[in-house]
Amino acid sequence: MSDTRIKSTSITTPRPMRPMRPKQASTVEQSVEQSAEKNSPAPTAQPSTRPAADPTARHTARPSAKAAAGFAALAAIGPATWGTTYVTTTELLPPDRPLLAAALRALPAGLILLALTRRLPSGDWWWKAAVLGILNFGAFFPLLFFGAYHLPGGVASTISAVMPLLVAGFGIGVLKVRPTRRTLLAGLVGVAGVALLVLRGSATVNLAGIVAMLTATTLMALAVVLSKRWGRPEGTSLLALTGWQLTAGGLVLAPIALTAEGLPGHFTGANIAGYTYLGIIGTALAYALWFRGIERLPASSVSFLGLANPVVATLAGLVILGQTLTVWQVAGLVLVLGSVALGQSRSKAPRARA
């Protein structure tokens, strides 16, 4: 068949049994066939099993149980350090300036990370970083402090404990992942445990504070899901992505804080130590580890790690402020830890990324 396409250059040779020319023709055919195979529709079957458009697929593809436990332990450092914010604020920071504390947590840390990484967003990551920065910091912090000032700490912590349930709800619409019954059960157990851990019989409620705290928790849950959906740009470090968000949120917070509260007359050594701790440890490091957990773990699993916040806050009060634990608080602590463990189920992650 090959002599009908490529003939010998000799006119006096009618027979098609010249081996060299067919071999060259076969080589040409193979090149054409290989080129056709590269453009054939066969590879298009892959996106149906692993969507190429999902930037987080390479980070969440079936981590081993040991690796997942390591990622969870590192990510839990974030909420654990946030649990020390109350003690740090009351013991080291100037009083009645929560927005200033939020701005000084976010903006300096973000600028430091930008200076270290020397990388700015590009393309659609300008608006994505701005959205995540506002959700995680620019809007979250003011609402959080407003709720904290208008609600007892126990009520505020109990409202924030619904975040795993909110993440599960957002995950249905954004990540197309339906929560398991185990996840929902763990979320309800977590809320009950936090309520027993931090609520007191004399706790009062304020409608505006409840709305603010619930809105703040909702924004953070949405940020978790969007971070999982968008991933991070190829070649961009996690510190750079964290710096983008902190800077965006800090630029929103700074004018609000300066207008509403202003600067104190002077900063003491304790004030500087408190702001430094909150900025470097409680924000830059804590959120970098938190975002890494979001990147590496299922969104529902990482959301349960946020329950470490009220646990550490309670233990910090026990150790530093000399508070005591009741029997009900011990029961609540056990329920919260059980909820975190129960919420680390990885059964849904492989199907979602398969």
Buried (B, 14 or more C-beta within 10 A) or exposed (E): EBBEEEBBEEEEEEEEEBEEBBEEBEEEBEEEEEEEEEEEEEEEEEEEEEEEEBBBBEBBEEBEEEEBEEBBEBBBBBBBBBBBBBBBBEEBBBEEBBBBBBBBBBBBBBBBBBEEBEBEBEEEBEEBBBBBBBBBBBBBBBBBBBBBEBBBBBBBBBBBBBBBBBBBBBBEEBBEBEBBEBBBBBBBBBBBBBBBBBBEEEBEEBEEBBBBBBBBBBBBBBBBBBBBBBBBBEEBBBBBBBBBBBBBBBBBBBEBBEEEBEEBEEEEEEBEEBBBBBBBBBBBBBBBBBBBBBBBBBBBBBBBBBBBBBBBBBBBBEEEEEEEBEEEBEBBBEBBBBBBEBBBBBEBBEEBBE
